[in-house]
Every structure is written in C-alpha cells, then in structure tokens.
Amino acid sequence: MDTRSGFTAALFLATILLATSGGRAGAQCVGDCNGDGQVAINELIIGVNIALGEQPVSACPAFANGQGEVTIAQLILGVNNALNGCPELPTPTATPSATPTETPEAGNCTLGGDSSLQLYFGAADNPIALTLTGSINVDCDVPENAASGECACTVGTIEPISIPAIGFVCVAPRSEPCPSAVVECDGGAPLGLELRSSGNIGSCGGNDACAAECATACAPRVASLSGCTGYCSLTDDVSCSNDADCLPDKGACNGPDPVGANFDICQCSCLDPAAGAAGRPGEMQCNLGAALTVERAAPCDGTDITINLGSACVPLTTATASTLITTANFNASATVPKNGTPASSSGAPVTCSALSSRDLAGLKARGAINLFGSALGDLAVLLGADCQ
C-alpha cells in the first residue's frame, strides 16, 4: 500500500466508525483543529489533505507532531480521538523552555544533536520522534594507561516529555545508584545492546512468579524487565484493573488500562549487553538511573501524577542499541515495529583520555526500553543522548 492509499484507508475507516459512534468532548488534542474538544470528520479530512500536501500545516496545527509534520501516526491519533474522545487533560499551556545554562561543568552532557525518544507502536509504520532537552551526567573512572575502566550515568535535568494521548513523562534522578559498566579504551569487546521483549510468555500468579519465568525464558540473555498483567508493578501480589489502583506508591498497573480480560499474563524483556561487532576504541556502556512518572500537564511537580513507573537503570551504549517486541498487544503474530525488523540506532564513542578529563563533546549514547500497555499500545522505544 502506498502512502496516499494508506491515508485514504485510515480516513475511510474513521468515517465508517464515526457514522455509528459518538465521540465525547475533552481537552484540545491531536486533530482538534478548532479547539472545541472534539475531532470531527471534516477535521480528519483536513489532516489527510495536509499529509498529502494538498493543504498547509497552518490549516490545522493540532495535527502536527513536534517536527511540524502530519504523519500517519498523527492521523491515527486523530482517528482515535475522534472515536474515543479527546484525552481528559487540561487545555495545554506552553511547555516551559529549558532553563538557560552556562558552560556545563566537567562530566555533564548537555543534550543536543539527535537527542530524542523514538516511539514505535503497532498501528504506525514510522515512529513518533520526541526531542530530549536537558542534561545527563557521565562519570568514568579510567586509570592512566589502562586498557579499560568503568562508567556511571545519572540524570541531570530532563525537561518534561509530551507524548500525545498519554501526558507528560517526567524524568528525575534515581534515588539509588545503578551499577557501573565498562569502557574499552583499546576497543575489541562487543558492547552493543540488543533488547528483545515478548508480550506473553505464559500465565503468572504475580510479579515474582513472572520474574522467575522471565529469567528462564531469557537465558542466556539477561532478564531486564518483567511484569504480570493485573498486578501493581512495584509489589508482588497487589491486584489492579487500572493505573489509578496502584497510586501513589505501588507503581503502575501492568498491562493495558484497564486490564480487562488480559489478566495474569507474564510480559518479559531480555537484554544482550554484548551484541554486535567488536567495539571501537573508547566504546563504553553505562546504566542511566532514572525515576519515571507521567503527569497530566507540565511542569513536573508531582501534583497530578497519573502513572508511577518507578525507577529504572536504563542501559546506554556508544555502540548500537536495537529493540523488538513480539506477541505485541496480546497478538501472537504482531510485532513492534510492525514489520518485524528490530529498530536500531548507533552511537559514537570518544577517547578514554577525553572521558578521563570529562570532555564529552561528540559522545553519542544510545539505549532501548520497551513498555507494555500504554495508551498507544505496546511501545518499543529507542533513546538517543548526544553530548554537545
């Protein structure tokens, strides 16, 4: 199917469904051209025309993504909002811009270049790209003339990340340090990251049982994340039907929101931290410690948290990170990305002498993390952090 026919098919489906379904009013959202809290058929038509180049983006800026483009992913979001109503979010205000910073201290990586989150989900051919603004800290201990050393990464300041239909993802430093990882001054050892996840490896009676199943299923890879649907993520056996059941301190409800019939399913992510070819001189890895929450609106002040994702150690590499979800959205034949090919992104190292002096300009780190049961379905996410 070519691009034009894909747009037309999406509009045709939306028109048929809207003829028999009514959307509820909500706050302004993707596809709401006139700001009345609803997405109508004529607004979907405008979105398709913009995507085909027959009308300018100015005809409906509400359809545009962060790059000012109207893609199939944006049209799908518009169709969902037309069918299900706009998200119950307050009218957006201008997202606070990043606080101007002076020349960063040694060891700080001010994010620029291609720093972003690339979100892949089953309904779209191409990912949603979300720009990352802020800084992370990269501290490497490399003895003089040594062939290798260790590196640790922590969150500095990350500006709120707006994700359509979900809210604002808030990233804060993790309270506990993550394990350090290796830097190879002379290269040679493969340090790529290969993340592979499955939305269903079997039934489970809680998160501990799922974690044990995941560890077995992942071997010889490392089980990096698991969860039993219908249970709060930060406990073992507290059942839930939606994320609100787990607030404020029991994490998020594993699975879709609401869980519905998809209860007691073990979802599992496996990581190979030594994938790919031999590393280049200065190739490194680190684990980025981050605490993640979702709030209805910026700024991230803890007053309107809708999902508490807890804390994580997100692996980063200057080599290549790749990700793939199978049995996506409880469909044995579905994958994310939808074509079944792993999504990947490659970074760039700097020398060990630069790391020792904490001159990080030019360092490009890449990571991967997969999320099950978001408002967009299962998500495969690539992270890019380019140091200016």
C-alpha positions as CSV (number, residue, x, y, z in Angstrom):
1,M,0.0,0.0,0.0
2,D,1.5,3.4,-0.9
3,T,1.4,6.4,1.3
4,R,-1.6,8.0,-0.3
5,S,-3.7,4.9,-0.2
6,G,-2.7,4.4,3.5
7,F,-4.0,7.9,4.4
8,T,-7.2,7.3,2.4
9,A,-7.8,3.9,4.1
10,A,-7.4,5.5,7.5
11,L,-9.9,8.2,6.7
12,F,-12.4,5.7,5.2
13,L,-12.3,3.6,8.3
14,A,-12.7,6.6,10.6
15,T,-15.7,7.8,8.5
16,I,-17.5,4.4,8.8
17,L,-16.9,4.1,12.5
18,L,-17.9,7.7,13.2
19,A,-21.2,7.1,11.5
20,T,-22.1,4.7,14.2
21,S,-20.1,6.0,17.2
22,G,-20.2,9.3,19.0
23,G,-17.0,10.9,20.5
24,R,-17.1,12.5,23.9
25,A,-15.8,16.0,24.5
26,G,-12.4,16.5,26.1
27,A,-9.5,18.9,26.1
28,Q,-7.8,20.1,22.9
29,C,-5.9,17.2,21.3
30,V,-4.4,15.8,18.1
31,G,-6.8,16.6,15.3
32,D,-8.9,19.1,17.2
33,C,-8.5,21.9,14.6
34,N,-11.0,24.4,16.1
35,G,-10.2,23.7,19.8
36,D,-13.8,22.7,20.7
37,G,-12.7,19.5,22.4
38,Q,-13.8,17.1,19.6
39,V,-12.3,15.7,16.4
40,A,-14.9,15.8,13.6
41,I,-14.9,14.1,10.2
42,N,-14.2,17.4,8.4
43,E,-11.1,17.8,10.6
44,L,-9.9,14.3,9.7
45,I,-10.2,15.3,6.1
46,I,-8.1,18.4,6.7
47,G,-5.4,16.2,8.4
48,V,-5.3,13.8,5.4
49,N,-5.1,16.7,2.9
50,I,-2.2,18.2,4.9
51,A,-0.4,14.8,4.9
52,L,-0.9,14.6,1.2
53,G,0.5,18.1,0.6
54,E,-2.9,19.5,-0.6
55,Q,-3.2,21.9,2.3
56,P,-0.6,23.6,4.5
57,V,0.1,22.6,8.1
58,S,-1.3,26.0,9.1
59,A,-4.8,24.7,8.2
60,C,-4.7,22.6,11.3
61,P,-1.6,22.9,13.5
62,A,-3.3,20.5,16.0
63,F,-2.4,17.6,13.6
64,A,1.3,18.4,13.5
65,N,3.9,16.4,15.5
66,G,6.9,18.0,17.3
67,Q,8.6,18.4,13.9
68,G,5.7,20.3,12.4
69,E,4.7,17.3,10.2
70,V,1.5,15.4,9.7
71,T,2.3,11.7,9.5
72,I,0.3,8.5,9.5
73,A,1.0,8.2,13.2
74,Q,-0.6,11.7,13.8
75,L,-3.6,10.7,11.6
76,I,-4.1,7.5,13.7
77,L,-4.0,9.6,16.9
78,G,-6.6,11.9,15.4
79,V,-8.9,8.9,14.4
80,N,-8.6,7.5,17.9
81,N,-9.5,10.9,19.4
82,A,-12.5,11.1,17.1
83,L,-13.7,7.7,18.1
84,N,-12.9,7.7,21.8
85,G,-12.9,11.4,22.6
86,C,-10.0,13.7,23.4
87,P,-7.9,12.8,26.5
88,E,-9.2,14.3,29.7
89,L,-6.3,16.6,30.0
90,P,-6.4,20.3,30.9
91,T,-6.0,22.8,28.0
92,P,-2.3,22.7,27.1
93,T,-0.2,25.7,28.1
94,A,3.2,26.5,26.7
95,T,5.7,23.9,27.8
96,P,8.4,25.6,29.9
97,S,11.5,26.0,27.8
98,A,14.8,24.6,29.1
99,T,16.4,26.9,31.7
100,P,19.4,28.6,30.0
101,T,22.6,27.1,31.2
102,E,26.1,28.3,31.4
103,T,29.0,26.3,30.1
104,P,28.4,22.8,31.6
105,E,30.6,21.5,34.3
106,A,33.0,18.7,33.5
107,G,31.2,15.4,33.4
108,N,27.9,16.9,32.3
109,C,26.5,16.0,29.0
110,T,24.2,18.8,27.6
111,L,21.8,17.1,25.3
112,G,21.7,18.3,21.7
113,G,22.0,16.9,18.2
114,D,19.8,13.9,17.7
115,S,18.9,13.5,21.4
116,S,15.4,12.0,21.3
117,L,13.0,9.3,22.1
118,Q,11.8,7.2,19.1
119,L,8.5,5.6,19.9
120,Y,7.4,2.6,17.8
121,F,3.9,1.2,18.1
122,G,1.9,-1.4,16.3
123,A,-0.5,1.0,14.4
124,A,2.1,3.1,12.7
125,D,4.8,2.4,10.0
126,N,7.1,5.1,11.4
127,P,8.0,6.1,14.9
128,I,6.9,9.2,16.8
129,A,10.1,11.3,17.5
130,L,10.2,13.3,20.7
131,T,13.1,15.7,21.3
132,L,15.0,15.3,24.6
133,T,16.2,18.5,26.2
134,G,18.4,18.8,29.3
135,S,21.4,17.0,30.6
136,I,22.8,13.7,31.9
137,N,26.0,13.1,34.0
138,V,28.6,10.7,32.7
139,D,31.4,9.9,35.1
140,C,34.1,7.5,34.0
141,D,37.0,6.1,36.1
142,V,39.8,5.2,33.8
143,P,43.2,4.7,35.4
144,E,46.1,6.2,33.4
145,N,47.3,4.0,30.5
146,A,44.7,1.3,31.4
147,A,43.0,-0.7,28.7
148,S,39.6,-0.4,30.3
149,G,37.6,1.4,33.0
150,E,34.2,1.9,34.4
151,C,31.4,4.5,33.7
152,A,28.3,5.6,35.5
153,C,25.5,7.7,34.3
154,T,22.8,9.7,36.1
155,V,20.0,12.0,35.2
156,G,20.9,15.7,35.4
157,T,17.8,17.8,34.3
158,I,15.4,16.5,31.7
159,E,12.6,18.7,30.5
160,P,9.0,17.2,30.6
161,I,8.4,15.0,27.5
162,S,5.0,15.5,25.9
163,I,3.5,12.3,24.5
164,P,0.2,12.6,22.6
165,A,-2.8,10.8,24.3
166,I,-0.6,9.9,27.3
167,G,0.5,13.1,29.0
168,F,3.9,14.4,30.1
169,V,6.7,11.9,31.0
170,C,8.7,13.2,33.9
171,V,12.3,12.0,34.3
172,A,14.1,12.6,37.6
173,P,17.3,11.1,39.1
174,R,17.0,7.7,40.7
175,S,17.5,7.7,44.4
176,E,19.7,4.6,44.4
177,P,22.9,4.4,42.2
178,C,22.9,2.0,39.2
179,P,25.7,-0.5,38.7
180,S,28.6,0.9,36.7
181,A,29.5,-0.5,33.3
182,V,32.7,-0.9,31.2
183,V,34.6,1.4,28.8
184,E,37.1,-0.3,26.5
185,C,40.0,2.1,25.8
186,D,41.5,-0.1,23.1
187,G,38.2,-1.4,21.7
188,G,37.7,-5.0,20.7
189,A,34.9,-6.2,23.0
190,P,31.4,-6.0,21.6
191,L,29.3,-3.6,23.7
192,G,26.1,-3.3,21.7
193,L,22.7,-3.6,23.3
194,E,20.0,-6.0,21.9
195,L,16.6,-5.8,23.7
196,R,14.0,-8.4,22.9
197,S,10.6,-8.5,24.5
198,S,7.5,-10.7,24.5
199,G,4.0,-9.6,25.5
200,N,3.1,-13.1,26.6
201,I,5.5,-15.9,27.8
202,G,2.8,-17.7,29.8
203,S,0.5,-17.3,32.8
204,C,1.6,-16.0,36.1
205,G,0.2,-15.6,39.7
206,G,2.1,-12.4,40.5
207,N,5.2,-10.4,39.6
208,D,7.6,-12.7,41.4
209,A,6.4,-15.7,39.5
210,C,6.6,-13.8,36.3
211,A,10.2,-12.6,37.1
212,A,11.3,-16.3,37.6
213,E,9.6,-17.3,34.3
214,C,11.3,-14.4,32.5
215,A,14.7,-15.2,33.8
216,T,14.4,-18.8,32.4
217,A,12.9,-17.6,29.1
218,C,15.7,-15.0,28.6
219,A,18.7,-17.3,29.1
220,P,21.4,-16.7,28.0
221,R,20.3,-13.1,27.8
222,V,19.6,-11.1,31.0
223,A,16.0,-10.6,32.1
224,S,15.8,-6.8,32.2
225,L,12.1,-6.2,33.0
226,S,9.0,-8.3,33.6
227,G,5.5,-7.9,34.9
228,C,2.3,-9.9,35.5
229,T,-0.7,-8.2,34.0
230,G,-3.3,-7.1,36.6
231,Y,-0.8,-6.6,39.3
232,C,0.8,-3.3,40.5
233,S,4.4,-3.1,39.2
234,L,6.2,-2.2,42.5
235,T,4.6,-5.1,44.5
236,D,4.3,-8.8,44.1
237,D,0.6,-9.7,44.6
238,V,-1.5,-6.5,44.8
239,S,-4.1,-6.9,42.0
240,C,-5.4,-3.9,40.0
241,S,-7.5,-3.1,37.0
242,N,-6.0,0.3,36.1
243,D,-3.1,2.5,36.9
244,A,-5.1,4.6,39.4
245,D,-5.5,1.4,41.6
246,C,-1.7,1.5,42.2
247,L,-1.3,5.2,43.1
248,P,0.5,6.6,44.9
249,D,3.3,4.2,45.8
250,K,2.6,0.8,44.2
251,G,3.8,1.7,40.7
252,A,1.7,1.2,37.6
253,C,-0.9,-1.5,36.8
254,N,0.8,-4.0,34.5
255,G,-1.0,-4.4,31.2
256,P,-3.5,-2.1,29.4
257,D,-5.5,0.5,31.2
258,P,-8.0,-1.0,32.1
259,V,-6.6,-4.6,32.1
260,G,-9.9,-6.1,31.1
261,A,-9.7,-9.8,30.1
262,N,-5.9,-9.6,29.6
263,F,-5.2,-10.7,33.2
264,D,-2.5,-12.9,34.6
265,I,-0.2,-12.8,31.6
266,C,3.6,-12.7,32.0
267,Q,5.3,-10.0,29.9
268,C,9.1,-10.2,29.6
269,S,12.1,-8.2,28.3
270,C,15.5,-9.8,27.7
271,L,18.8,-7.9,27.1
272,D,22.0,-9.0,25.5
273,P,24.6,-6.4,26.6
274,A,27.4,-7.7,24.4
275,A,25.7,-7.8,21.0
276,G,27.2,-6.7,17.7
277,A,30.7,-6.4,16.3
278,A,33.9,-5.7,18.0
279,G,33.9,-2.3,19.7
280,R,35.8,0.8,18.7
281,P,38.5,2.4,20.9
282,G,36.7,4.3,23.7
283,E,33.4,2.2,23.3
284,M,31.5,2.4,26.6
285,Q,28.3,1.5,28.4
286,C,26.6,2.9,31.4
287,N,23.3,2.5,33.2
288,L,21.2,5.7,33.4
289,G,19.4,5.8,36.7
290,A,16.0,7.5,36.3
291,A,12.7,7.7,38.2
292,L,9.8,7.9,35.8
293,T,6.3,9.3,36.3
294,V,3.5,10.5,34.0
295,E,1.7,13.7,34.8
296,R,-1.3,15.3,33.1
297,A,0.5,18.6,32.5
298,A,3.8,20.3,32.8
299,P,5.7,21.3,34.9
300,C,6.6,18.1,36.6
301,D,5.8,19.0,40.2
302,G,4.1,15.8,41.5
303,T,0.7,17.3,41.8
304,D,-1.1,15.5,39.0
305,I,0.6,12.1,38.6
306,T,-1.4,9.6,36.6
307,I,1.1,6.8,36.4
308,N,4.1,6.0,38.6
309,L,6.5,3.9,36.5
310,G,9.0,3.6,39.4
311,S,12.8,3.8,38.9
312,A,14.9,2.0,36.4
313,C,18.5,1.6,35.3
314,V,18.4,2.2,31.5
315,P,21.4,0.7,29.7
316,L,23.2,3.1,27.3
317,T,25.9,2.3,24.8
318,T,28.1,4.2,22.3
319,A,27.7,1.2,20.0
320,T,24.3,0.1,18.6
321,A,21.1,-0.4,20.5
322,S,18.3,-2.4,19.0
323,T,14.8,-3.4,20.1
324,L,11.8,-5.6,19.1
325,I,8.6,-6.7,20.7
326,T,6.9,-10.0,19.7
327,T,3.4,-11.1,20.7
328,A,2.6,-7.4,20.8
329,N,-0.7,-6.3,22.2
330,F,-1.6,-9.9,23.0
331,N,-1.5,-10.9,19.4
332,A,0.8,-13.9,18.7
333,S,1.6,-12.7,15.2
334,A,2.0,-9.0,15.9
335,T,5.4,-7.2,16.4
336,V,6.6,-3.7,17.2
337,P,8.0,-2.4,14.9
338,K,5.1,-3.8,12.9
339,N,7.3,-5.0,10.0
340,G,9.1,-7.5,12.4
341,T,12.5,-5.9,11.8
342,P,14.3,-4.7,15.0
343,A,14.6,-0.9,15.3
344,S,18.2,0.2,15.9
345,S,20.3,3.3,16.4
346,S,24.1,3.7,16.6
347,G,26.1,6.0,18.9
348,A,29.7,7.3,18.8
349,P,32.5,7.0,21.4
350,V,35.1,9.5,22.5
351,T,38.6,8.5,23.7
352,C,39.4,7.4,27.2
353,S,41.6,10.5,27.7
354,A,38.5,12.6,26.8
355,L,36.4,10.6,29.3
356,S,39.0,10.9,32.0
357,S,39.1,14.7,31.5
358,R,35.3,14.7,31.2
359,D,35.3,16.3,27.8
360,L,32.2,14.7,26.5
361,A,31.6,16.7,23.3
362,G,30.8,14.3,20.5
363,L,29.9,11.4,22.6
364,K,26.6,9.8,21.4
365,A,24.9,7.2,23.6
366,R,22.0,5.0,22.6
367,G,19.6,2.9,24.6
368,A,16.4,0.9,24.4
369,I,13.4,0.3,26.7
370,N,10.1,-1.4,25.9
371,L,6.8,-0.5,27.6
372,F,3.7,-2.6,27.6
373,G,0.1,-1.4,27.7
374,S,0.4,2.3,27.1
375,A,-2.4,4.4,25.6
376,L,-0.9,3.7,22.2
377,G,-0.4,0.0,22.9
378,D,2.9,-1.7,23.4
379,L,5.8,0.6,22.7
380,A,9.4,-0.1,21.6
381,V,11.5,2.9,22.5
382,L,15.0,3.9,21.3
383,L,16.8,6.6,23.3
384,G,19.4,8.9,21.9
385,A,21.6,11.2,24.0
386,D,24.1,13.3,22.0
387,C,26.6,15.4,24.1
388,Q,27.3,18.9,22.9
